Amino acid sequence: MQDDFELRVHTIIGAIPFGRVATYGQIAKLAGQANYARKVGYILKSLPKESNLPWYRVINSQGKISFPAQTSKFIEQKERLESEGVIFLSNRVRLKEFQWLD
């Protein structure tokens, strides 16, 4: 059974709009546990493959994808974001332009 924090994280990730990104820390803070950014990562890692949550809209606080560069997951996440109009410069998203602010 999912705990309350995990349910809040899922809800918040589901609310990230098309063409926007959020950081792990931002999601943790919105879910009521500002210091739980790593737990947000673990929650995302444990999503079932058939999940419809837009996991790919979650990046780190430096505006980077957390998967190692050129891995299949990195490429998938980058391609999904680019298909939504998110622009990368040197594998980094300009958070001032693309970060979702509620």
C-alpha positions in Angstrom: 0.0 0.0 0.0 1.2 3.5 -0.9 1.9 5.9 1.9 0.4 9.4 1.9 3.7 11.1 0.8 3.9 8.7 -2.2 0.3 9.5 -3.2 0.9 13.2 -3.0 4.1 12.8 -5.1 2.1 10.9 -7.8 -0.6 13.6 -7.7 1.9 16.4 -8.1 3.8 14.7 -10.9 0.5 14.2 -12.7 -0.2 17.9 -12.5 3.0 19.0 -14.2 1.8 20.7 -17.4 2.9 19.8 -20.9 6.1 21.5 -21.8 7.2 22.2 -18.2 9.5 20.5 -15.8 9.8 20.2 -12.0 12.7 19.3 -9.8 12.8 16.4 -7.3 13.2 19.0 -4.5 10.3 21.1 -5.7 8.0 18.0 -5.8 9.1 17.0 -2.3 8.4 20.5 -1.0 5.0 20.6 -2.6 4.3 17.2 -1.1 5.0 18.5 2.4 8.5 17.0 2.9 11.1 19.6 1.7 14.0 17.3 2.5 12.7 14.2 0.7 14.0 14.9 -2.9 15.8 11.5 -2.9 12.6 9.8 -1.9 10.9 11.4 -4.8 13.6 9.8 -7.0 13.0 6.4 -5.4 9.2 6.7 -6.0 9.8 7.5 -9.6 12.2 4.6 -10.0 9.6 2.2 -8.6 6.8 3.3 -11.0 5.3 0.4 -12.9 6.2 0.3 -16.6 2.6 0.8 -17.6 2.3 4.0 -15.5 0.9 7.1 -17.3 2.5 9.6 -15.0 4.8 12.0 -16.8 7.9 10.9 -14.9 10.1 12.4 -17.6 9.1 15.9 -16.6 11.1 15.6 -13.4 14.7 16.7 -13.5 17.3 17.6 -11.0 17.9 21.1 -9.4 20.7 21.9 -11.9 18.2 21.5 -14.8 19.7 18.2 -15.8 18.4 14.7 -16.5 19.5 12.4 -13.7 20.2 9.4 -15.8 23.8 9.0 -17.1 24.2 10.8 -20.4 23.6 8.7 -23.5 21.9 5.8 -21.7 18.6 4.6 -23.2 16.6 6.2 -20.3 18.5 9.5 -20.7 17.7 9.6 -24.4 14.1 8.7 -23.8 13.6 11.4 -21.2 15.3 14.0 -23.4 13.3 13.1 -26.5 10.0 13.2 -24.6 10.8 16.6 -23.2 12.0 17.9 -26.5 8.8 16.7 -28.1 6.9 18.9 -25.7 9.1 21.9 -26.7 11.5 21.9 -23.8 14.9 23.1 -25.0 18.2 21.8 -23.8 21.5 23.7 -23.9 24.5 21.5 -23.2 22.1 18.8 -21.8 20.6 21.3 -19.4 17.1 22.8 -19.2 16.9 26.5 -18.5 14.7 26.3 -15.3 13.8 30.0 -15.4 12.1 29.3 -18.7 10.7 25.8 -18.3 10.2 25.1 -14.6 6.6 24.6 -13.6 5.7 27.1 -10.9 2.4 26.5 -9.2 
